[in-house]
Amino acid sequence: MSAHTTFQTTVAAAPRARASLASRGAARARRPTARTAAVAERASRRSRARTRPRPRARLGEGDGGGIFSRERRANGGEGARGRARGPLESAAAGDALIRSNHRLTKGDSRFLDEAAAEGTGNAVARDEIRNIAIIAHVDHGKTTLVDSMLAQSKVFRENEKVEERIMDSNDLERERGITILSKNTAVTYKDKKINIIDTPGHADFGGEVERVLNMVDGVLLLVDSVEGPMPQTRFVLKKALEIGLKVVVVVNKIDRDGARPDYVVDNTFDLFCNLGATDEQCEFPVVYASGFQGIAGMEPDELADNLEPLFEMICNDVPAPVADVNAPLQMLVTNLDYDEFKGRIALGRVRAGTMTKASNVKVGVPGKDARNGKVSEVFIYNNFIRSPVDSVGAGDICAIAGLDDVMIGETIMVDGAEPLPTITVEEPTVRMSMSVNTSPFAGQEGKYVTSRNLKARLDQELERNLALKVEPGDTADTFILCGRGALHITILIETMRREGYEFTIGPPEVITKQDEEGRKVEPYEEAYVEVPEEYTGSCVDLFANRKGAMLDLMTDDKGNTKMKYKVPTRGLLGLRNAILTATRGTAVLNTNFDEYGAWAGDISMRDNGSLVAHETGQVTSYALQSAQDRGILIVKPGDEVYAGQVVGVHQRSGDLKVNVCKKKAATNVRSNKDATVVLNESKDMSLDDCVEYISQDELVEVTPLNIRITKNPKMKTRNKKN
């Protein structure tokens, strides 16, 4: 029996055989040989468990089935699910019963303990609901899998044309092929409503993941069948384990060439152990799937023709939400949306009580006075849309309208209820300045150009983007944006540009701190890079120049080299383009925040200077013909430029002024033929490219129509004074 078999869960196998680990520390320190022995023991137990006949009720029957079969037999045929629908006889009995049948989250467990202490005894498991989030490393197939789950749940009409990655409704998400904002949806499988949250996979949007995990009881951890666990896999899994969520591992893209499910499951187990998972968490169930084809199975080579095994796994392994629908109302606002007719819409999970339409509520946070409000409408997620309802009970996810000033992290409650702990996310590590555009072309293309416009838009962003912080700059028209990474901030910049805003941004800088001894420390990240073997030397040199310390290096049987570095975040700024250039676009680079460490000293970020326009005017082919010998141009004939604008990358260090607007002088001598001007292709610089390129004395001018690089006039004035 293969190693991965021991982690698999069949629908009919209940209860599952479990192999006890000596301790959490022993699990983390387990050597491969010892792990193999443990795997074999679990495989033997699982095999014996599968051969034992077990009576099982069909899913959807009101008397309860599946994981409740033991309790139904022990209670003379009375199903635990049936008992859970009404108040339990005592808090202690309810606590014991529900805990025996559900692997509770820490939050639900704590709720039951509080209910038992108060003697209410009304906490029940709402078995008709499952709340899950799909988490994974970027590009491991989360959104594609959700598309297939929606399609097989008959969300769309048979003749309805559905775009791929329907959950990525944002234009930037579709253009970049990544999920930026978490999305809510819901499907119905048999008698169960499954609330699904699609989360971002990029490390810079980890704040979105941290927020939404508060709404669910379990997660689907997607792992690519070829790549295995990646840096962001570690981050999202760590957050899920800390909260105490049930983790179901989905080995996705099982249809890929070179799929290695045994290797992936084994490495995922190692990751669980390294993160300090409990014995129960280390015994995670596994399902194999192809989100693109919409198929899944309990064995990698025995896949069904649909996703039913995955749905069954969710229903059987993810615990039902446990809550008291008769308690005073408590709902933590986890996300915000906006509707042009209904205004601000608050999203969250009802933790206790019942959310009712047209009800009077209070809104507040711990330690502060609550304010009054009124809920005008209540919605639940029904397939791909929000459906209005009269009320929503505890344990379900809903959206409400009517509270125009509600914020993420606030609690919506009634008299007699206490506000829930607010949401916290990890601190930002990178900052960039944003200021009013002062270039000669200022105000010609943008609709919103004043500092007041910028401040109002940033305040609006802070309402839902908890990972973002905005600080005042050196002047009244300057703001400091602090985020989880350069991409986190540039997505906001690109969004504002498309909305009609015009401004300038400065180069990204890391956020430093002081340790307990007063020493300067800076953020460090773990960088994982995979390149063809022939480019290994180039990558090693690049990381060495960026103060990177190699932690691991290995070469696979396909001729690819995988390297792991610990490098200052400063060293990663602008590194992605440098690596792609050095490896002819073949490198794959992933990073994940590690810790704050000692200041690494000076790092050379750029070897080349800039070509700077000498005068204002229109770019001509004649001028570019001579200028292109100086470096790589980023402007084309016909472009409007101004003095001080960067028009190219100098082939040497230091800046060089060039005249790109010079015209050919007219003469009285008639030429026999016109001279042919041959120009090299100019380099297109995207917003991300410009942010990575600029040095400390340069700015990026952002307008709805153009993105330009310019020398910072304030830096020039400052240097003259010095």
C-alpha positions as CSV (number, residue, x, y, z in Angstrom):
1,M,0.0,0.0,0.0
2,S,1.3,3.4,-0.9
3,A,2.1,6.1,1.6
4,H,-0.7,8.4,0.5
5,T,-3.3,5.7,1.2
6,T,-3.1,6.3,4.9
7,F,-4.3,9.8,4.7
8,Q,-7.3,9.0,2.5
9,T,-10.9,9.1,3.8
10,T,-13.8,7.1,2.3
11,V,-17.3,8.2,2.6
12,A,-18.4,4.9,4.1
13,A,-15.6,4.7,6.6
14,A,-16.9,6.1,9.9
15,P,-15.4,6.3,12.4
16,R,-11.9,6.5,10.9
17,A,-9.0,4.6,12.3
18,R,-6.5,6.9,13.8
19,A,-2.9,6.4,14.7
20,S,-1.8,8.3,17.8
21,L,1.4,10.3,17.6
22,A,3.6,10.4,20.7
23,S,3.5,14.2,21.0
24,R,3.4,17.3,18.9
25,G,7.2,17.7,19.3
26,A,7.8,14.1,18.3
27,A,5.7,14.7,15.2
28,R,7.8,17.7,14.2
29,A,11.0,15.9,14.8
30,R,10.0,12.7,13.0
31,R,12.5,11.3,10.6
32,P,11.5,9.9,7.2
33,T,12.0,6.3,8.4
34,A,10.0,6.8,11.5
35,R,7.3,8.5,9.5
36,T,7.2,5.6,7.0
37,A,6.6,3.2,9.9
38,A,3.8,5.4,11.2
39,V,2.3,5.6,7.8
40,A,2.4,1.8,7.5
41,E,0.7,1.4,10.9
42,R,-2.1,3.9,9.9
43,A,-2.5,2.0,6.6
44,S,-3.0,-1.2,8.4
45,R,-5.6,0.3,10.7
46,R,-7.4,2.0,7.8
47,S,-7.5,-1.3,5.9
48,R,-9.1,-3.1,8.9
49,A,-11.5,-0.3,9.3
50,R,-12.6,-0.5,5.7
51,T,-13.3,-4.2,5.9
52,R,-15.6,-3.9,9.0
53,P,-19.2,-3.6,8.0
54,R,-20.9,-0.5,9.3
55,P,-24.6,0.4,9.0
56,R,-24.9,3.8,7.4
57,A,-27.9,6.0,6.7
58,R,-28.2,7.8,3.4
59,L,-27.3,11.5,3.3
60,G,-30.3,13.7,3.4
61,E,-32.4,11.5,5.8
62,G,-33.9,13.5,8.7
63,D,-32.9,11.0,11.3
64,G,-29.2,11.6,10.7
65,G,-26.5,9.5,9.1
66,G,-22.9,9.3,8.3
67,I,-20.8,10.4,11.3
68,F,-23.8,10.2,13.5
69,S,-24.5,6.5,13.0
70,R,-22.9,5.4,16.2
71,E,-24.9,7.8,18.4
72,R,-28.1,6.8,16.6
73,R,-27.6,3.2,17.5
74,A,-26.5,3.9,21.0
75,N,-29.7,6.0,21.6
76,G,-32.1,3.4,20.4
77,G,-32.4,4.8,16.9
78,E,-32.7,8.4,17.8
79,G,-30.3,10.4,15.6
80,A,-28.0,12.9,17.1
81,R,-28.9,15.2,14.3
82,G,-32.5,15.1,15.2
83,R,-31.7,15.8,18.8
84,A,-29.5,18.8,17.9
85,R,-32.4,20.6,16.2
86,G,-34.0,21.5,19.6
87,P,-32.5,22.7,22.9
88,L,-30.4,20.2,24.5
89,E,-31.4,18.8,27.9
90,S,-28.4,20.3,29.6
91,A,-25.4,22.3,28.7
92,A,-23.0,19.6,29.8
93,A,-24.9,16.9,27.9
94,G,-25.0,19.0,24.8
95,D,-21.3,19.8,25.0
96,A,-20.4,16.1,25.3
97,L,-22.8,15.0,22.5
98,I,-21.8,17.6,19.9
99,R,-18.1,17.3,20.7
100,S,-18.3,13.6,20.2
101,N,-19.7,14.0,16.7
102,H,-17.9,17.1,15.4
103,R,-14.3,18.2,15.3
104,L,-15.1,21.6,16.6
105,T,-13.2,24.7,15.8
106,K,-11.6,26.6,18.7
107,G,-14.2,29.3,18.4
108,D,-17.2,26.9,18.5
109,S,-15.6,24.9,21.4
110,R,-15.1,28.1,23.4
111,F,-18.7,29.0,22.6
112,L,-20.0,25.7,24.0
113,D,-17.9,26.1,27.1
114,E,-19.4,29.5,27.7
115,A,-22.9,28.2,27.2
116,A,-22.3,25.4,29.7
117,A,-21.0,27.8,32.3
118,E,-24.1,30.0,31.8
119,G,-26.4,27.0,31.9
120,T,-28.3,28.0,28.8
121,G,-27.9,24.6,27.0
122,N,-29.2,26.0,23.7
123,A,-26.0,25.6,21.6
124,V,-26.8,23.2,18.7
125,A,-25.1,21.9,15.6
126,R,-26.8,23.2,12.5
127,D,-26.1,20.1,10.4
128,E,-27.9,21.5,7.3
129,I,-25.0,24.1,6.9
130,R,-21.3,23.8,6.1
131,N,-19.0,26.8,6.0
132,I,-15.8,26.4,4.1
133,A,-13.0,28.5,2.6
134,I,-10.8,27.3,-0.2
135,I,-7.1,28.2,0.4
136,A,-4.0,27.5,-1.5
137,H,-0.8,28.9,-3.1
138,V,-1.3,31.1,-6.1
139,D,-2.3,29.3,-9.3
140,H,-3.1,26.0,-7.6
141,G,-6.7,26.0,-9.0
142,K,-8.9,27.5,-6.3
143,T,-11.2,29.6,-8.6
144,T,-11.3,26.9,-11.3
145,L,-12.5,24.3,-8.7
146,V,-15.2,26.7,-7.5
147,D,-16.4,27.1,-11.1
148,S,-16.8,23.4,-11.4
149,M,-18.6,23.1,-8.0
150,L,-21.0,25.8,-9.1
151,A,-21.6,24.2,-12.5
152,Q,-22.3,20.8,-11.0
153,S,-24.7,22.2,-8.4
154,K,-26.9,23.4,-11.2
155,V,-26.3,27.1,-10.4
156,F,-26.4,28.0,-14.1
157,R,-29.0,27.2,-16.8
158,E,-28.0,24.5,-19.3
159,N,-28.1,27.0,-22.1
160,E,-26.4,29.8,-20.1
161,K,-23.0,30.9,-21.3
162,V,-20.6,31.0,-18.4
163,E,-17.2,32.6,-18.5
164,E,-14.2,30.8,-17.0
165,R,-13.2,31.9,-13.5
166,I,-16.6,33.3,-12.8
167,M,-15.6,34.2,-9.3
168,D,-12.9,36.6,-10.5
169,S,-15.3,39.4,-11.4
170,N,-12.8,42.2,-11.0
171,D,-11.1,43.4,-14.3
172,L,-7.7,43.3,-12.7
173,E,-8.3,39.7,-11.5
174,R,-9.1,38.6,-15.0
175,E,-6.2,40.4,-16.6
176,R,-3.6,39.2,-14.2
177,G,-5.1,35.7,-13.7
178,I,-5.0,36.0,-9.9
179,T,-7.7,36.3,-7.2
180,I,-7.3,39.7,-5.3
181,L,-10.5,39.9,-3.3
182,S,-12.2,37.1,-1.4
183,K,-15.7,36.1,-2.8
184,N,-18.7,34.4,-1.2
185,T,-21.0,32.0,-2.9
186,A,-23.1,29.0,-1.8
187,V,-24.3,25.7,-3.3
188,T,-26.8,23.1,-2.2
189,Y,-25.7,19.5,-2.1
190,K,-28.5,17.1,-1.2
191,D,-29.9,18.5,2.0
192,K,-26.9,20.6,2.9
193,K,-26.2,24.3,2.1
194,I,-22.5,24.8,1.6
195,N,-21.2,28.3,2.0
196,I,-18.0,28.7,0.0
197,I,-15.4,31.5,0.2
198,D,-12.8,31.8,-2.6
199,T,-9.6,33.4,-1.2
200,P,-6.6,34.9,-2.9
201,G,-3.4,32.9,-3.2
202,H,-0.8,35.6,-3.6
203,A,1.2,36.3,-0.4
204,D,0.6,40.1,-0.7
205,F,-3.1,39.5,-0.2
206,G,-2.8,37.4,2.9
207,G,-4.8,39.9,4.8
208,E,-7.9,38.8,2.8
209,V,-7.3,35.2,3.8
210,E,-6.8,36.1,7.5
211,R,-10.1,38.0,7.6
212,V,-12.4,35.4,6.0
213,L,-11.1,32.5,8.0
214,N,-13.2,33.9,10.9
215,M,-16.4,32.9,9.0
216,V,-15.8,29.2,8.4
217,D,-15.5,25.9,10.2
218,G,-13.2,24.2,7.8
219,V,-11.0,24.7,4.8
220,L,-10.2,22.9,1.5
221,L,-6.4,23.1,1.2
222,L,-5.6,22.8,-2.5
223,V,-2.1,21.5,-3.3
224,D,-0.9,21.1,-6.9
225,S,-0.2,17.4,-7.8
226,V,3.1,18.3,-9.3
227,E,4.5,21.3,-7.3
228,G,3.3,20.1,-3.9
229,P,3.2,22.6,-0.9
230,M,4.6,26.0,-1.8
231,P,5.4,29.1,0.3
232,Q,1.8,30.5,0.4
233,T,0.6,27.0,1.2
234,R,2.5,27.2,4.4
235,F,1.1,30.7,5.3
236,V,-2.6,29.9,4.7
237,L,-2.3,26.5,6.5
238,K,-0.6,28.1,9.5
239,K,-3.5,30.5,9.8
240,A,-6.1,27.7,9.5
241,L,-4.3,25.6,12.1
242,E,-4.0,28.5,14.6
243,I,-7.7,29.1,14.4
244,G,-8.4,25.4,14.8
245,L,-10.2,24.8,11.5
246,K,-10.7,21.4,10.1
247,V,-8.5,20.9,7.1
248,V,-9.4,18.8,4.1
249,V,-6.4,18.3,1.7
250,V,-7.4,18.4,-2.0
251,V,-4.6,17.2,-4.3
252,N,-5.7,19.2,-7.4
253,K,-4.7,19.0,-11.0
254,I,-4.3,15.3,-10.7
255,D,-4.6,15.0,-14.5
256,R,-1.3,16.9,-15.0
257,D,1.6,15.2,-16.7
258,G,4.1,14.3,-14.0
259,A,1.6,14.2,-11.2
260,R,3.1,12.7,-8.0
261,P,0.3,12.3,-5.4
262,D,2.3,10.2,-3.0
263,Y,5.1,12.8,-2.9
264,V,2.6,15.7,-2.5
265,V,0.7,14.0,0.4
266,D,3.9,13.1,2.2
267,N,5.2,16.6,1.9
268,T,1.9,18.0,3.1
269,F,2.1,15.8,6.1
270,D,5.6,17.1,6.8
271,L,4.2,20.7,6.6
272,F,1.5,19.9,9.1
273,C,4.1,18.5,11.5
274,N,6.5,21.5,11.0
275,L,3.6,23.9,11.8
276,G,2.9,22.2,15.1
277,A,-0.4,20.5,14.1
278,T,-2.1,18.4,16.7
279,D,-2.4,14.6,16.4
280,E,-5.9,14.9,15.0
281,Q,-5.0,17.6,12.5
282,C,-2.1,15.5,11.2
283,E,-4.7,12.8,10.3
284,F,-6.1,15.0,7.6
285,P,-8.5,13.5,5.0
286,V,-7.4,13.6,1.3
287,V,-9.3,13.8,-1.9
288,Y,-7.9,13.9,-5.4
289,A,-9.4,16.1,-8.0
290,S,-9.1,18.0,-11.2
291,G,-10.9,21.3,-10.9
292,F,-10.6,22.0,-14.7
293,Q,-12.4,18.7,-15.6
294,G,-14.7,18.7,-12.6
295,I,-13.8,15.2,-11.3
296,A,-12.7,13.9,-8.0
297,G,-12.0,10.6,-6.2
298,M,-10.6,9.0,-3.1
299,E,-7.8,7.4,-5.0
300,P,-5.6,9.2,-7.6
301,D,-6.3,6.5,-10.2
302,E,-10.0,5.9,-9.3
303,L,-11.7,9.2,-10.1
304,A,-15.5,9.6,-10.4
305,D,-16.9,11.5,-13.4
306,N,-18.0,14.4,-11.2
307,L,-17.1,16.1,-7.9
308,E,-19.5,14.1,-5.7
309,P,-16.6,12.5,-3.7
310,L,-15.5,16.1,-2.8
311,F,-19.0,17.2,-1.8
312,E,-19.3,14.0,0.3
313,M,-16.0,14.8,2.0
314,I,-17.1,18.3,2.8
315,C,-20.4,17.0,4.3
316,N,-18.7,14.3,6.4
317,D,-15.4,15.9,7.5
318,V,-16.1,19.6,7.9
319,P,-18.0,20.2,11.1
320,A,-21.4,21.8,11.2
321,P,-21.5,25.3,12.7
322,V,-22.4,25.2,16.4
323,A,-24.4,28.2,17.7
324,D,-27.4,29.3,19.9
325,V,-30.1,30.8,17.7
326,N,-32.0,31.9,20.8
327,A,-29.1,33.9,22.3
328,P,-28.7,37.7,21.9
329,L,-27.7,38.6,18.4
330,Q,-23.9,38.7,17.6
331,M,-22.4,39.1,14.1
332,L,-18.8,40.1,13.4
333,V,-18.5,42.1,10.2
334,T,-15.8,40.4,8.1
335,N,-16.2,42.0,4.7
336,L,-17.8,45.0,3.0
337,D,-19.5,45.4,-0.3
338,Y,-21.3,48.2,-2.0
339,D,-24.5,48.4,-4.0
340,E,-25.5,51.6,-5.8
341,F,-29.1,51.1,-4.7
342,K,-28.7,49.6,-1.2
343,G,-25.5,51.4,-0.2
344,R,-23.0,49.7,2.0
345,I,-23.5,46.0,2.6
346,A,-21.9,44.2,5.6
347,L,-20.9,40.5,5.3
348,G,-20.2,38.1,8.1
349,R,-21.3,35.0,10.0
350,V,-24.0,35.2,12.6
351,R,-22.3,33.9,15.7
352,A,-25.4,33.9,18.0
353,G,-29.0,34.8,17.9
354,T,-31.0,35.6,14.7
355,M,-30.5,38.5,12.3
356,T,-33.9,39.8,11.4
357,K,-35.0,42.2,8.7
358,A,-36.0,45.7,9.8
359,S,-34.6,45.1,13.3
360,N,-32.9,47.7,15.6
361,V,-29.4,46.8,16.5
362,K,-26.2,48.2,18.0
363,V,-22.8,48.4,16.4
364,G,-19.5,48.6,18.3
365,V,-16.2,47.2,19.3
366,P,-14.9,46.0,22.7
367,G,-14.0,48.8,25.0
368,K,-16.1,51.5,23.3
369,D,-19.7,52.7,23.4
370,A,-21.9,51.1,20.8
371,R,-24.0,53.2,18.4
372,N,-27.6,52.5,17.3
373,G,-28.6,51.3,13.8
374,K,-31.3,49.6,11.9
375,V,-31.0,46.7,9.5
376,S,-33.1,47.4,6.4
377,E,-32.5,44.1,4.5
378,V,-31.0,40.7,5.1
379,F,-29.5,38.5,2.4
380,I,-28.1,35.0,2.2
381,Y,-25.9,33.6,-0.5
382,N,-28.0,31.3,-2.7
383,N,-25.9,29.8,-5.5
384,F,-24.2,32.8,-7.2
385,I,-26.5,35.6,-6.1
386,R,-27.6,37.3,-2.9
387,S,-31.2,36.4,-2.1
388,P,-33.3,38.5,0.3
389,V,-34.7,36.8,3.4
390,D,-36.6,37.8,6.5
391,S,-34.1,36.3,9.0
392,V,-30.9,34.3,9.3
393,G,-30.0,32.1,12.2
394,A,-26.7,31.7,14.0
395,G,-24.1,29.6,12.1
396,D,-25.0,30.9,8.7
397,I,-23.3,33.6,6.6
398,C,-25.3,36.5,5.5
399,A,-25.1,40.1,4.2
400,I,-27.1,43.0,5.6
401,A,-27.9,46.5,4.3
402,G,-28.9,49.7,6.2
403,L,-25.8,50.3,8.3
404,D,-24.0,52.9,6.2
405,D,-21.3,53.6,8.7
406,V,-20.5,50.0,9.7
407,M,-16.8,48.9,9.5
408,I,-14.9,45.6,9.2
409,G,-14.2,44.2,12.7
410,E,-17.3,45.7,14.3
411,T,-19.9,43.6,16.0
412,I,-23.6,43.9,15.1
413,M,-25.6,43.0,18.2
414,V,-28.6,43.7,20.4
415,D,-29.0,44.8,24.0
416,G,-27.6,42.2,26.4
417,A,-24.8,41.0,24.0
418,E,-21.1,41.9,24.1
419,P,-19.0,42.8,21.1
420,L,-16.8,40.1,19.7
421,P,-13.0,40.5,19.5
422,T,-12.1,42.6,16.5
423,I,-10.2,41.2,13.5
424,T,-6.4,41.6,13.4
425,V,-4.0,40.9,10.6
426,E,-0.2,40.8,10.3
427,E,1.6,44.2,10.1
428,P,2.7,45.7,6.7
429,T,6.3,45.3,5.6
430,V,6.5,47.7,2.6
431,R,5.6,51.4,2.1
432,M,5.3,53.8,-0.8
433,S,4.6,57.5,-1.0
434,M,1.6,58.9,-2.9
435,S,1.4,62.6,-3.7
436,V,-0.3,65.1,-5.9
437,N,1.1,65.2,-9.5
438,T,3.2,68.3,-10.1
439,S,4.7,67.5,-13.5
440,P,4.3,69.9,-16.5
441,F,1.4,67.6,-17.7
442,A,-0.4,67.7,-14.4
443,G,-4.2,67.9,-14.5
444,Q,-4.5,67.2,-18.3
445,E,-5.7,63.6,-18.1
446,G,-7.0,62.9,-14.6
447,K,-10.5,63.6,-13.2
448,Y,-9.5,63.5,-9.5
449,V,-6.2,65.4,-9.0
450,T,-6.3,67.2,-5.6
451,S,-5.0,66.0,-2.2
452,R,-8.6,66.0,-0.9
453,N,-9.6,63.6,-3.7
454,L,-6.7,61.3,-2.8
455,K,-7.4,61.3,0.9
456,A,-11.1,60.6,0.4
457,R,-10.3,57.6,-1.8
458,L,-7.7,56.2,0.6
459,D,-10.1,56.6,3.5
460,Q,-12.6,54.6,1.5
461,E,-10.0,51.9,0.8
462,L,-9.1,51.6,4.5
463,E,-12.7,50.6,5.3
464,R,-12.3,47.2,3.7
465,N,-8.6,46.7,3.2
466,L,-7.4,45.8,6.7
467,A,-3.8,45.0,5.6
468,L,-3.4,48.5,4.3
469,K,-2.3,51.5,6.5
470,V,-2.1,55.1,5.4
471,E,0.2,57.6,7.2
472,P,0.7,61.3,6.7
473,G,3.8,62.3,4.6
474,D,6.3,65.1,4.9
475,T,3.9,67.5,3.2
476,A,0.1,68.0,3.3
477,D,-0.3,66.6,-0.2
478,T,1.7,63.4,0.5
479,F,0.5,60.1,1.9
480,I,2.5,57.0,2.9
481,L,0.9,53.7,1.9
482,C,1.9,50.7,3.9
483,G,1.1,47.2,2.7
484,R,2.0,43.6,2.7
485,G,4.1,43.9,-0.4
486,A,4.7,46.0,-3.5
487,L,2.0,44.1,-5.4
488,H,-0.5,44.8,-2.6
489,I,0.0,48.5,-3.1
490,T,0.3,48.6,-6.9
491,I,-3.1,46.9,-7.2
492,L,-4.6,49.8,-5.3
493,I,-2.7,52.2,-7.5
494,E,-3.9,50.6,-10.7
495,T,-7.5,50.5,-9.4
496,M,-7.4,54.3,-8.6
497,R,-5.8,55.0,-12.0
498,R,-8.7,53.3,-13.8
499,E,-11.2,55.3,-11.6
500,G,-9.8,58.6,-13.0
501,Y,-7.3,59.5,-10.3
502,E,-4.0,61.2,-11.1
503,F,-1.0,61.3,-8.8
504,T,2.7,60.3,-8.4
505,I,4.2,57.5,-6.4
506,G,7.7,57.0,-5.0
507,P,9.9,53.9,-4.8
508,P,9.0,51.0,-2.5
509,E,10.8,50.9,0.9
510,V,10.8,48.4,3.6
511,I,9.4,49.2,7.1
512,T,12.1,49.0,9.7
513,K,11.7,48.6,13.4
514,Q,13.8,48.7,16.6
515,D,14.3,45.6,18.6
516,E,14.4,45.4,22.4
517,E,18.0,46.4,22.5
518,G,17.4,49.4,20.2
519,R,19.0,47.9,17.1
520,K,17.6,48.5,13.7
521,V,15.8,45.4,12.2
522,E,14.2,44.8,8.8
523,P,11.8,42.2,7.4
524,Y,13.2,39.0,5.9
525,E,11.5,36.7,3.5
526,E,11.9,33.1,2.3
527,A,12.4,33.0,-1.4
528,Y,11.8,29.9,-3.5
529,V,13.1,29.9,-7.0
530,E,12.9,27.2,-9.7
531,V,15.0,27.6,-12.8
532,P,16.6,25.3,-15.5
533,E,19.9,24.0,-14.3
534,E,21.9,26.1,-16.9
535,Y,20.7,29.4,-15.2
536,T,21.5,28.3,-11.7
537,G,24.7,30.4,-11.6
538,S,23.0,33.6,-12.7
539,C,20.4,33.2,-10.0
540,V,23.0,32.5,-7.3
541,D,24.8,35.7,-8.3
542,L,21.7,37.8,-8.1
543,F,20.7,36.6,-4.7
544,A,24.3,37.0,-3.4
545,N,24.3,40.6,-4.5
546,R,21.0,41.1,-2.7
547,K,22.3,39.7,0.6
548,G,20.5,36.4,0.3
549,A,21.5,33.4,2.3
550,M,21.0,30.0,0.6
551,L,19.1,27.5,2.8
552,D,18.6,24.7,0.3
553,L,19.4,23.6,-3.2
554,M,18.3,20.5,-5.1
555,T,18.0,19.4,-8.7
556,D,15.2,17.2,-9.9
557,D,15.2,14.5,-12.6
558,K,13.9,17.0,-15.2
559,G,16.9,19.2,-15.0
560,N,15.4,22.0,-12.9
561,T,17.1,23.5,-9.9
562,K,15.1,24.5,-6.8
563,M,16.7,26.9,-4.4
564,K,15.5,28.3,-1.1
565,Y,16.9,31.6,0.2
566,K,16.4,33.8,3.2
567,V,16.8,37.3,1.9
568,P,15.9,40.8,3.2
569,T,12.7,42.2,1.7
570,R,14.8,45.1,0.4
571,G,16.7,42.6,-1.8
572,L,13.5,41.4,-3.4
573,L,12.4,44.8,-4.6
574,G,13.0,44.7,-8.3
575,L,14.5,41.2,-8.2
576,R,11.6,39.5,-10.1
577,N,12.4,41.3,-13.4
578,A,16.1,40.8,-13.0
579,I,15.7,37.0,-12.5
580,L,13.3,36.8,-15.5
581,T,15.8,38.7,-17.6
582,A,18.7,36.5,-16.5
583,T,16.8,33.3,-17.1
584,R,15.1,34.2,-20.3
585,G,11.7,34.2,-18.6
586,T,12.0,30.6,-17.4
587,A,12.3,31.2,-13.6
588,V,9.5,30.8,-11.1
589,L,9.9,32.9,-8.0
590,N,7.7,32.7,-4.8
591,T,8.3,34.5,-1.6
592,N,6.8,34.4,1.9
593,F,7.4,36.7,4.9
594,D,9.6,35.0,7.5
595,E,10.6,37.4,10.3
596,Y,12.3,40.6,11.3
597,G,16.1,40.3,11.5
598,A,19.2,42.4,11.8
599,W,19.8,45.2,9.2
600,A,21.7,43.6,6.3
601,G,23.6,46.8,5.3
602,D,23.7,48.5,2.0
603,I,22.2,46.6,-1.0
604,S,22.9,47.6,-4.6
605,M,19.4,47.7,-6.2
606,R,20.2,48.9,-9.7
607,D,23.4,49.0,-11.8
608,N,22.0,51.1,-14.7
609,G,21.2,54.8,-14.8
610,S,18.4,56.5,-16.7
611,L,18.1,58.4,-20.0
612,V,16.4,61.7,-19.2
613,A,14.7,64.0,-21.6
614,H,16.5,67.3,-22.2
615,E,13.5,69.3,-23.3
616,T,9.7,69.3,-23.6
617,G,8.2,68.3,-26.9
618,Q,7.2,65.5,-29.2
619,V,9.4,62.5,-29.7
620,T,10.8,62.1,-33.3
621,S,12.3,59.2,-35.1
622,Y,15.3,61.2,-36.1
623,A,16.2,61.9,-32.5
624,L,15.6,58.3,-31.3
625,Q,18.0,57.0,-34.0
626,S,21.0,58.5,-32.2
627,A,19.6,58.1,-28.7
628,Q,19.0,54.4,-29.0
629,D,22.7,53.8,-29.0
630,R,22.8,55.0,-25.4
631,G,20.5,52.3,-24.0
632,I,17.0,50.9,-24.1
633,L,14.3,53.4,-24.9
634,I,10.8,53.3,-23.3
635,V,9.2,56.0,-25.5
636,K,8.0,55.9,-29.2
637,P,7.9,58.5,-31.9
638,G,4.9,60.8,-31.4
639,D,4.9,60.5,-27.6
640,E,4.7,63.8,-25.7
641,V,7.6,64.2,-23.1
642,Y,8.8,66.9,-20.8
643,A,12.2,67.9,-19.5
644,G,13.1,65.6,-16.6
645,Q,11.1,62.7,-17.8
646,V,12.9,59.3,-18.0
647,V,12.8,58.1,-21.6
648,G,15.0,55.0,-21.4
649,V,17.5,52.9,-19.4
650,H,21.1,53.9,-19.7
651,Q,23.5,51.2,-20.6
652,R,25.9,52.5,-18.0
653,S,25.6,53.6,-14.4
654,G,24.6,57.2,-13.9
655,D,22.0,59.3,-15.6
656,L,22.4,60.8,-19.1
657,K,20.4,63.7,-20.6
658,V,19.3,63.1,-24.2
659,N,17.4,65.1,-26.7
660,V,14.6,62.9,-28.1
661,C,12.6,65.8,-29.6
662,K,15.3,66.9,-32.1
663,K,14.0,67.4,-35.7
664,K,16.0,66.9,-38.9
665,A,17.1,70.3,-40.2
666,A,15.8,71.3,-43.6
667,T,18.4,72.0,-46.4
668,N,18.4,73.5,-49.9
669,V,20.2,70.4,-51.2
670,R,17.8,67.9,-52.7
671,S,18.5,64.4,-51.8
672,N,18.4,61.6,-54.3
673,K,16.5,59.4,-51.9
674,D,15.0,59.7,-48.4
675,A,17.1,58.2,-45.6
676,T,15.5,55.2,-43.9
677,V,15.4,55.4,-40.1
678,V,15.7,52.0,-38.4
679,L,14.7,52.0,-34.7
680,N,14.9,49.3,-32.2
681,E,11.7,48.2,-30.6
682,S,11.0,50.3,-27.5
683,K,10.4,48.6,-24.1
684,D,6.8,48.7,-22.8
685,M,6.9,49.5,-19.0
686,S,3.9,48.4,-17.0
687,L,3.0,49.9,-13.7
688,D,4.7,47.0,-11.9
689,D,7.8,47.4,-14.1
690,C,8.0,51.1,-13.3
691,V,7.7,50.6,-9.6
692,E,10.4,47.9,-9.6
693,Y,12.7,50.1,-11.8
694,I,12.7,53.5,-10.1
695,S,15.5,54.6,-7.7
696,Q,15.3,56.9,-4.7
697,D,15.5,60.1,-6.9
698,E,12.7,59.1,-9.3
699,L,8.9,59.0,-9.3
700,V,6.2,57.3,-11.3
701,E,3.6,59.6,-12.7
702,V,0.2,57.8,-12.8
703,T,-2.7,59.1,-14.9
704,P,-5.7,57.4,-16.4
705,L,-4.0,57.4,-19.9
706,N,-0.3,57.2,-19.2
707,I,2.3,55.9,-16.8
708,R,5.6,57.9,-16.9
709,I,8.8,57.8,-14.9
710,T,10.3,61.2,-13.9
711,K,13.1,62.5,-11.9
712,N,12.0,63.8,-8.5
713,P,12.4,67.6,-8.5
714,K,12.4,67.7,-4.7
715,M,15.4,65.4,-4.6
716,K,17.3,67.7,-7.0
717,T,16.5,70.7,-4.8
718,R,17.6,68.9,-1.7
719,N,20.9,67.8,-3.2
720,K,21.7,71.4,-4.2
721,K,21.1,72.6,-0.6
722,N,23.4,69.9,0.7
